[in-house]
Amino acid sequence: MLDSNSTRRRFMAHFAGTGLGATLLPGVLWARMQEAGAREVTAEMLGDALAISGLDFSEEERERMLESVNDRLSDYQELHELKIPNDISPPFHFNPLVPGMQVDRSITPFRMSDLPSIERPSNLEDVAFWTVRELAELVRTRQVSSVELTEMYLQRLERYNPLLNCVVTLTDELALAQARAADREIAAGRYRGPLHGIPWGAKDIIATRGYKTTWGSPAYQDQVIDMDASIIEMLRDAGAVLVAKLTTGELAGGDQWFGGQTMNPWDPSTGSGGSSAGPGSATAAGLVGFSIGTETSGSILGPSSRCGLSGLRPTLGRISRYGVMALSWTQDRLGPMCRSAEDCALVMRAISRPDGLDLSVQDLPFNWDGTRAATRLRVGYLEGAFDEIEETDYRTAHQRTLEDLESLGFMLTPIHIPEWSINVTAHSVEMAVFFDELLRSGRAELLGRQTRADGLRSARVIPAVEYLQSQRARTMMMMQLAEATSGVDVYLIPRAPRRPPGQQSDEPPPYSHGRNASSMTNYATHPALAVPNGFNDAGLPTSMTFCAQPFRETELLTVARAYQDATDHHRQYPDLDSAASG
């Protein structure tokens, strides 16, 4: 006997075939069937559903419709019995480029920035907050072994995780094996590059063979995916050492997971932000050398900003997502969360390449020259977003950033990005597709946040035609954004509180130039970098977002590197021992 969920799917598919799948009719009619406990549709049910859906057909058309619906209720059994693996995406692939855009396909030599001579401190734990660039020099010159670094970070993970709740699984056995292998290779003169021997952490929606990949949810907390995601393999090939699976908000949303809330190391009474909660918290706390997060809508930039990190959201098409939980095939991106802009570049060099498995990835070089003269690049700033900031502490930090850049020799150009009010997000529909089995099986009741399940349910009544029309509108939005930012190489968007002082949380926030532009860059899947630029009155990090057009990560990283070379905001770190004792 067919179960209710599979029958419903066949039923809905019929309406898609008749051209009515884009209306509310299938959902309404199915609800009426369930209320009546019926196994087929009656004329009365069809009439009621048509009235609710605002559709009007003749009696003859209704009779033909009714006969066709009931005839085809069981026609789709074969499709719905097919088990579709998680790594199968729809056969269309998002392209962030719009007509007229050019990308640089030339390959240039890789160069890191010049680094003064550094020496190992007497207390190795003093390097916990050092950049990857600095850690790599210690490893390359064999002043410290990878095993020593790995043991130090593992100890810190164990010591501070009770405070921060940022770890799902310590991969200590794997980490020490990888560290010993790195030391043997380096001793034999086979140095792989700046990530060789560097400990790192992965957001726990990234599949890792032999370890749980929980997606932050009680519905999946015992899940083991018997494969390594492409990014796991690429970083292993670069010699990096995986020390932990780090927390993610449930199903990559927020900072709450089945183990509780992940906290901000600058104030452990507040959340880290999400959904790359663990990568944000652990990297800012000096528990890993760097981490990998993911973003669909703010999940790298958000926790990076709150925790004071340099977090890069790359262009969609830079990094393979194979082996990573999907929320949206047209919005999901992976990216490095680090302690400096150049660290992001060093990680990107290892992971920014096609794997033949995620066909959205474009074969473009990632060129990095840490000695490049940054002031030749054109830098803009979103004037309206700076003008609308009401909080004095945020306004001061952001204005000082503009002044610092001007003092470095950058000629800053004000830009305006037009308002875009039409909703073009794709992830609600695409998430419902990925988690279709979870909802049909009834296991959505296991989710810790039922708002996540509600989203999966409500996505079922988003009309197909309107969904695709919204994606055509998305292309129009992308074209507007491309035109508005065509005169600069990099542009700045300040981050400020969502609501002005005194506004109640139940009031809708007013229009914001900054939020409008940030949403547009996200849905266009343009690259963006969170750059720490000070502290607010509460002692928490403030952050500026550096943005660029598609596949221009090196330009925004170059400007950010120049800014960080002249300032020390990225070198501030939290006092975890005081926080723990307090």
Secondary structure, DSSP 8 states (H G I E B T S, - for coil): ---HHHHHHHHHHHHHHTT-TTSSHHHHHHHHHHHHT-SS--HHHHHHHHHHHT----HHHHHHHHHHHHHTTTTTHHHHHS---TT---S-------TT----------B----------SSGGGGTT--HHHHHHHHHTTSS-HHHHHHHHHHHHHHHHHHH--EEEE-HHHHHHHHHHHHHHHHTT----TTTT-EEEEETTB--TTSB--TT-TTSTT-B-SS--HHHHHHHHTT-EEEEEE---TTS-SSEETTEE-EETTEEEEE--SSSHHHHHHHHTTSSSEEEEEESSSTTHHHHHHHT-EEEE--TTSS--TTB--S-TTT-EEEEEESSHHHHHHHHHHH-S--SSSTT--------BTT--GGGS-EEEEHHHHHT---HHHHHHHHHHHHHHHHTT--EEEE------S----HHHHHHHHTHHHHHTTGGGG-S-HHHHHHHHHGGGS-HHHHHHHHHHHHHHHHHHHHHTTT-SEEEEE---SS-TT--TTS-----HHHHHHHHHHHTT--EEEEEEEE-TTS-EEEEEEE-STT-HHHHHHHHHHHHHH--GGG----HHHHHH-
